[in-house]
Amino acid sequence: MITEIGLAAGEIWQYLDKHNQVSLKQLLQALKKDRDLILMSLGWLGREGHILLQAEGSDIKITLRRKED
């Protein structure tokens, strides 16, 4: 399971690198992976400080943290 989480985290990273900021809804639609797997991968990336998460209404905005952030 850890391998799957890591691979999904890599896909999230690549997607964010191309799109800058996306909503959780957009990310789930784009990657077409299980919601729980995406959430675990976002947790991993967030804990490592690689992404920024911001609540926006009933959704969450996700941004790849750049070195200058």
DRENPA-3360 file (N, C-alpha, C; in nm, 2 decimals, always signed):
BEGIN
1 = MITEIGLA = +0.08/-0.12/+0.00/+0.00/+0.00/+0.00/+0.09/+0.13/+0.00 ~ +0.20/+0.12/+0.07/+0.29/+0.24/+0.08/+0.34/+0.27/-0.06 ~ +0.37/+0.17/-0.14/+0.41/+0.19/-0.28/+0.31/+0.26/-0.36 ~ +0.18/+0.22/-0.35/+0.07/+0.28/-0.42/+0.05/+0.43/-0.38 ~ +0.07/+0.46/-0.25/+0.05/+0.59/-0.20/+0.17/+0.68/-0.26 ~ +0.29/+0.63/-0.26/+0.40/+0.70/-0.32/+0.39/+0.72/-0.47 ~ +0.34/+0.63/-0.54/+0.32/+0.64/-0.68/+0.21/+0.75/-0.71 ~ +0.10/+0.74/-0.64/+0.00/+0.84/-0.66/+0.05/+0.98/-0.62;
9 = AGEIWQYL = +0.13/+0.99/-0.51/+0.19/+1.12/-0.48/+0.27/+1.18/-0.59 ~ +0.34/+1.09/-0.66/+0.42/+1.13/-0.77/+0.33/+1.18/-0.89 ~ +0.22/+1.12/-0.91/+0.13/+1.16/-1.01/+0.07/+1.30/-0.98 ~ +0.04/+1.31/-0.85/-0.02/+1.44/-0.80/+0.08/+1.55/-0.82 ~ +0.21/+1.52/-0.78/+0.32/+1.62/-0.80/+0.33/+1.67/-0.94 ~ +0.33/+1.57/-1.04/+0.34/+1.60/-1.18/+0.22/+1.68/-1.23 ~ +0.10/+1.65/-1.18/-0.02/+1.72/-1.22/-0.01/+1.86/-1.17 ~ +0.02/+1.88/-1.05/+0.03/+2.01/-0.99/+0.14/+2.10/-1.06;
17 = DKHNQVSL = +0.25/+2.03/-1.10/+0.36/+2.10/-1.16/+0.31/+2.16/-1.29 ~ +0.22/+2.10/-1.36/+0.16/+2.15/-1.49/+0.05/+2.24/-1.47 ~ -0.03/+2.23/-1.36/-0.15/+2.31/-1.35/-0.15/+2.41/-1.23 ~ -0.04/+2.42/-1.16/-0.02/+2.51/-1.05/-0.11/+2.49/-0.93 ~ -0.24/+2.53/-0.94/-0.33/+2.52/-0.83/-0.46/+2.45/-0.89 ~ -0.51/+2.35/-0.81/-0.63/+2.28/-0.85/-0.71/+2.25/-0.73 ~ -0.84/+2.23/-0.75/-0.92/+2.19/-0.64/-0.91/+2.03/-0.62 ~ -0.95/+1.99/-0.50/-0.96/+1.85/-0.48/-1.05/+1.78/-0.58;
25 = KQLLQALK = -1.16/+1.84/-0.61/-1.25/+1.78/-0.71/-1.19/+1.77/-0.84 ~ -1.12/+1.87/-0.89/-1.05/+1.86/-1.02/-0.94/+1.75/-1.02 ~ -0.87/+1.74/-0.91/-0.76/+1.64/-0.90/-0.82/+1.50/-0.90 ~ -0.93/+1.48/-0.83/-0.99/+1.34/-0.83/-1.04/+1.31/-0.97 ~ -1.10/+1.40/-1.04/-1.15/+1.38/-1.18/-1.03/+1.35/-1.28 ~ -0.93/+1.43/-1.26/-0.81/+1.42/-1.36/-0.74/+1.29/-1.34 ~ -0.71/+1.25/-1.21/-0.63/+1.13/-1.19/-0.70/+1.00/-1.19 ~ -0.84/+1.00/-1.17/-0.92/+0.88/-1.18/-0.87/+0.77/-1.09;
33 = KDRDLILM = -0.84/+0.80/-0.97/-0.79/+0.71/-0.87/-0.89/+0.71/-0.75 ~ -0.88/+0.61/-0.67/-0.96/+0.60/-0.55/-0.94/+0.72/-0.46 ~ -1.05/+0.78/-0.42/-1.05/+0.90/-0.33/-0.96/+0.88/-0.21 ~ -0.97/+0.77/-0.15/-0.89/+0.75/-0.03/-0.74/+0.74/-0.06 ~ -0.71/+0.69/-0.17/-0.57/+0.68/-0.21/-0.51/+0.82/-0.24 ~ -0.59/+0.91/-0.31/-0.55/+1.04/-0.33/-0.54/+1.12/-0.20 ~ -0.63/+1.10/-0.11/-0.62/+1.17/+0.02/-0.50/+1.13/+0.10 ~ -0.47/+1.00/+0.10/-0.35/+0.95/+0.17/-0.22/+1.01/+0.11;
41 = SLGWLGRE = -0.22/+1.02/-0.03/-0.11/+1.08/-0.10/-0.09/+1.22/-0.07 ~ -0.20/+1.30/-0.06/-0.20/+1.44/-0.03/-0.15/+1.46/+0.11 ~ -0.19/+1.37/+0.20/-0.14/+1.38/+0.34/+0.01/+1.36/+0.35 ~ +0.06/+1.27/+0.27/+0.20/+1.24/+0.26/+0.28/+1.37/+0.21 ~ +0.23/+1.42/+0.10/+0.29/+1.54/+0.04/+0.28/+1.66/+0.13 ~ +0.17/+1.67/+0.20/+0.15/+1.78/+0.29/+0.24/+1.77/+0.41 ~ +0.25/+1.65/+0.47/+0.34/+1.63/+0.58/+0.49/+1.66/+0.55 ~ +0.52/+1.63/+0.43/+0.66/+1.65/+0.38/+0.68/+1.80/+0.34;
49 = GHILLQAE = +0.58/+1.88/+0.34/+0.59/+2.02/+0.31/+0.60/+2.05/+0.16 ~ +0.55/+1.95/+0.07/+0.56/+1.97/-0.07/+0.44/+2.04/-0.13 ~ +0.33/+2.05/-0.06/+0.21/+2.11/-0.11/+0.15/+2.21/-0.01 ~ +0.07/+2.30/-0.05/-0.01/+2.39/+0.03/-0.15/+2.35/+0.01 ~ -0.23/+2.34/+0.12/-0.37/+2.31/+0.12/-0.45/+2.43/+0.18 ~ -0.56/+2.47/+0.11/-0.64/+2.58/+0.16/-0.78/+2.55/+0.14 ~ -0.86/+2.55/+0.25/-1.00/+2.53/+0.24/-1.07/+2.65/+0.16 ~ -1.16/+2.61/+0.07/-1.23/+2.71/-0.01/-1.37/+2.67/-0.03;
57 = GSDIKITL = -1.46/+2.72/+0.06/-1.60/+2.67/+0.05/-1.60/+2.53/+0.09 ~ -1.67/+2.45/+0.01/-1.68/+2.30/+0.04/-1.57/+2.22/-0.02 ~ -1.47/+2.29/-0.08/-1.36/+2.22/-0.15/-1.23/+2.26/-0.09 ~ -1.12/+2.20/-0.14/-0.99/+2.23/-0.10/-0.90/+2.27/-0.22 ~ -0.83/+2.38/-0.21/-0.74/+2.42/-0.31/-0.60/+2.36/-0.28 ~ -0.53/+2.30/-0.38/-0.41/+2.23/-0.36/-0.31/+2.30/-0.45 ~ -0.19/+2.34/-0.39/-0.09/+2.41/-0.47/+0.05/+2.34/-0.44 ~ +0.12/+2.32/-0.54/+0.26/+2.27/-0.53/+0.34/+2.38/-0.46;
65 = RRKED = +0.41/+2.34/-0.36/+0.50/+2.44/-0.29/+0.63/+2.45/-0.37 ~ +0.66/+2.57/-0.41/+0.78/+2.60/-0.48/+0.89/+2.64/-0.38 ~ +1.01/+2.64/-0.42/+1.12/+2.67/-0.33/+1.11/+2.81/-0.27 ~ +1.06/+2.90/-0.35/+1.04/+3.04/-0.30/+0.93/+3.06/-0.20 ~ +0.84/+2.96/-0.19/+0.72/+2.97/-0.10/+0.76/+2.96/+0.05;
% end
